[in-house]
């Protein structure tokens, strides 16, 4: 798949030796518990997931959405305490790695260490983009930006079929990601759909007017370089 860098045989062998197996996690189930340390790292192979933090009163902030190829759990390697939870939004398949062997992987294949650092930096950039969205864009711009961002990322990894992509997120998910109330999110989604910019049908999303959504959300598609796959 063009979205990912080719893996030389020697690196592939190292990754396979690092791998502890695979796991299926059903939609709505936890991949990483928010308040419990995890001894594992993951690569998402299929499905959708999201990272989140919850305040003491139950309010949730979705930090980022995860698609196939994303490396999960690295943030806690460099933090004091557990920093977030990860939940499966759809049925998912994951590759499992033991966290305790991470340095061994870096030592055996320094290039893989650089690849993991690159993935962490890309994740930080996505969080930066989300901060700009919640801090400076208005409600319509936020929704337009998020829909285009998720659609383009899904398209890049082959998840779009005849213009449609599985979209297992409800309005509460979007509100939690965008820092909007559920009522405001509902009104904004309905307004953009009535304008004919997108369509949601049975958990599938289709972008009808991509240029209009891109203009509204101040979204400028940049060439996405192939990413490492661990």
C-alpha positions as CSV (number, residue, x, y, z in Angstrom):
1,X,0.0,0.0,0.0
2,X,1.4,3.3,-1.1
3,X,0.5,4.9,2.3
4,X,3.4,3.0,4.0
5,X,7.1,2.7,3.5
6,X,8.3,-0.6,2.3
7,X,9.9,-2.7,5.1
8,X,13.3,-4.4,4.2
9,X,13.5,-8.1,5.1
10,X,15.9,-7.5,8.0
11,X,13.6,-5.0,9.6
12,X,10.6,-7.2,9.1
13,X,12.3,-10.0,10.8
14,X,13.1,-7.8,13.8
15,X,9.5,-6.6,14.0
16,X,8.2,-10.1,13.8
17,X,10.5,-11.1,16.7
18,X,9.2,-8.1,18.7
19,X,5.6,-9.0,18.0
20,X,3.7,-10.8,20.7
21,X,0.6,-11.7,18.7
22,X,-2.6,-10.1,17.5
23,X,-5.8,-9.2,19.2
24,X,-9.4,-8.4,18.2
25,X,-11.2,-5.8,20.2
26,X,-15.0,-5.2,19.7
27,X,-16.5,-1.8,19.0
28,X,-17.0,0.1,22.3
29,X,-14.4,-2.0,24.2
30,X,-11.2,-0.6,25.8
31,X,-7.9,-1.1,24.0
32,X,-6.0,0.8,26.8
33,X,-7.7,1.6,30.1
34,X,-7.5,5.2,31.0
35,X,-6.6,4.7,34.7
36,X,-4.5,1.5,34.5
37,X,-0.9,1.2,33.2
38,X,-0.6,-1.0,30.1
39,X,2.3,-3.4,29.5
40,X,1.6,-3.4,25.8
41,X,2.0,-1.3,22.6
42,X,-0.1,-1.7,19.6
43,X,-0.3,-1.2,15.8
44,X,-3.9,-0.8,14.6
45,X,-4.4,-3.1,11.6
46,X,-8.1,-2.7,10.9
47,X,-11.0,-0.5,12.1
48,X,-11.3,2.8,13.9
49,X,-10.3,3.8,17.5
50,X,-9.7,7.0,19.4
51,X,-7.6,8.3,22.3
52,X,-9.3,10.2,25.1
53,X,-9.0,11.8,28.5
54,X,-11.9,12.0,31.0
55,X,-12.4,14.7,33.7
56,X,-13.5,13.8,37.2
57,X,-17.1,14.8,36.4
58,X,-17.3,12.5,33.4
59,X,-16.7,15.0,30.6
60,X,-14.5,13.5,27.9
61,X,-12.1,15.0,25.4
62,X,-11.2,13.0,22.4
63,X,-7.5,13.7,21.7
64,X,-7.1,12.0,18.3
65,X,-8.7,9.4,16.0
66,X,-6.8,6.3,15.1
67,X,-6.8,4.5,11.8
68,X,-4.9,1.4,10.4
69,X,-1.2,1.9,10.6
70,X,-1.2,4.1,13.7
71,X,1.1,3.1,16.6
72,X,-0.7,3.2,19.9
73,X,0.5,3.7,23.5
74,X,3.9,5.3,23.0
75,X,3.0,8.4,24.9
76,X,3.0,6.6,28.2
77,X,6.6,5.5,27.7
78,X,7.7,9.1,28.3
79,X,5.1,10.3,30.9
80,X,4.7,10.1,34.6
81,X,1.6,8.0,35.1
82,X,-1.0,6.9,32.6
83,X,-2.0,9.8,30.2
84,X,-5.0,8.6,28.3
85,X,-7.3,5.8,27.3
86,X,-7.9,4.2,23.9
87,X,-11.3,2.8,22.8
88,X,-12.3,0.9,19.8
89,X,-14.9,2.8,17.8
90,X,-15.5,-0.2,15.5
91,X,-14.4,-3.8,15.5
92,X,-10.7,-3.6,15.4
93,X,-7.7,-5.9,14.8
94,X,-4.4,-5.0,16.5
95,X,-0.8,-6.2,16.5
96,X,0.5,-6.5,20.1
97,X,4.0,-5.6,21.3
98,X,5.5,-5.9,24.8
99,X,6.3,-2.5,26.1
100,X,9.3,-3.8,28.1
101,X,11.1,-4.8,24.9
102,X,11.0,-1.4,23.3
103,X,14.6,-0.5,24.0
104,X,15.7,-3.9,22.7
105,X,14.0,-3.0,19.4
106,X,15.8,0.3,19.2
107,X,19.1,-1.4,19.9
108,X,18.6,-4.1,17.3
109,X,17.4,-1.8,14.6
110,X,18.2,1.9,15.2
111,X,16.2,2.8,12.0
112,X,13.1,1.3,13.6
113,X,13.8,3.5,16.6
114,X,13.8,6.5,14.3
115,X,10.6,5.3,12.6
116,X,8.9,5.2,16.0
117,X,10.1,8.7,16.8
118,X,8.8,9.9,13.5
119,X,5.4,8.4,14.2
120,X,5.3,10.1,17.6
121,X,6.2,13.4,16.0
122,X,3.4,13.0,13.5
123,X,0.9,12.3,16.3
124,X,2.1,15.5,18.0
125,X,1.4,17.4,14.8
126,X,-2.1,16.0,14.6
127,X,-2.7,17.1,18.2
128,X,-1.4,20.6,17.2
129,X,-3.9,20.7,14.3
130,X,-6.7,19.7,16.7
131,X,-5.7,22.5,19.1
132,X,-5.9,25.1,16.3
133,X,-9.3,23.7,15.4
134,X,-10.8,23.9,18.9
135,X,-9.1,27.2,19.7
136,X,-9.7,29.3,16.6
137,X,-12.2,27.7,14.2
138,X,-16.0,28.3,14.7
139,X,-18.4,25.5,14.9
140,X,-19.0,25.1,11.2
141,X,-15.3,25.3,10.4
142,X,-14.6,22.7,13.1
143,X,-17.0,20.2,11.8
144,X,-15.9,20.8,8.2
145,X,-12.3,20.4,9.1
146,X,-12.9,17.2,11.1
147,X,-15.0,15.5,8.4
148,X,-12.4,16.3,5.7
149,X,-9.5,15.3,7.8
150,X,-10.9,11.9,8.8
151,X,-12.2,11.2,5.2
152,X,-8.8,12.0,3.7
153,X,-6.9,9.9,6.2
154,X,-9.3,7.0,5.6
155,X,-9.0,7.4,1.9
156,X,-5.2,7.2,2.1
157,X,-5.3,3.8,3.8
158,X,-7.8,2.3,1.4
159,X,-11.0,2.5,3.6
160,X,-13.1,4.4,1.1
161,X,-15.4,2.3,-1.1
162,X,-17.2,3.9,-4.0
163,X,-17.0,7.2,-2.3
164,X,-18.2,5.9,1.1
165,X,-16.2,5.3,4.2
166,X,-17.3,3.5,7.4
167,X,-17.9,6.2,10.0
168,X,-18.7,4.6,13.4
169,X,-18.8,7.9,15.3
170,X,-22.0,9.5,16.7
171,X,-22.6,13.2,17.4
172,X,-21.3,12.8,21.0
173,X,-17.9,11.6,19.6
174,X,-17.7,14.6,17.4
175,X,-18.7,17.0,20.2
176,X,-16.1,15.5,22.5
177,X,-13.4,15.9,19.8
178,X,-14.3,19.5,18.8
179,X,-15.1,21.0,22.3
180,X,-18.7,21.8,21.3
181,X,-22.0,21.0,23.1
182,X,-24.0,18.2,21.8
183,X,-26.8,20.6,20.8
184,X,-24.4,22.8,18.9
185,X,-22.8,19.9,17.2
186,X,-26.2,18.5,16.1
187,X,-27.3,21.9,14.6
188,X,-24.0,22.3,12.8
189,X,-24.0,18.8,11.3
190,X,-27.6,19.2,10.2
191,X,-26.9,22.6,8.6
192,X,-24.0,21.3,6.6
193,X,-25.9,18.2,5.5
194,X,-28.8,20.4,4.4
195,X,-26.4,22.4,2.3
196,X,-25.5,19.2,0.5
197,X,-21.9,19.1,1.6
198,X,-21.8,15.6,3.0
199,X,-24.1,12.6,3.7
200,X,-24.2,10.2,6.6
201,X,-26.2,7.0,6.1
202,X,-26.2,3.9,8.4
203,X,-22.8,4.6,9.8
204,X,-21.2,5.5,6.4
205,X,-19.9,8.9,5.4
206,X,-19.8,10.3,1.9
207,X,-18.3,13.8,1.1
208,X,-20.5,15.3,-1.6
209,X,-18.7,18.7,-2.0
210,X,-15.1,18.3,-0.9
211,X,-13.9,21.7,-2.2
212,X,-16.7,23.5,-0.4
213,X,-15.9,21.6,2.9
214,X,-12.2,22.2,2.5
215,X,-12.8,26.0,1.9
216,X,-15.2,26.2,4.9
217,X,-12.8,24.4,7.2
218,X,-9.7,26.2,5.9
219,X,-8.4,22.7,5.1
220,X,-5.6,22.6,2.6
221,X,-4.7,19.1,1.5
222,X,-1.0,18.6,1.8
223,X,0.8,15.7,0.1
224,X,1.1,12.9,2.7
225,X,4.4,11.2,2.7
226,X,4.5,7.4,3.2
227,X,4.7,6.5,6.8
228,X,6.6,3.7,8.6
229,X,4.6,0.7,9.6
230,X,5.6,-1.1,12.8
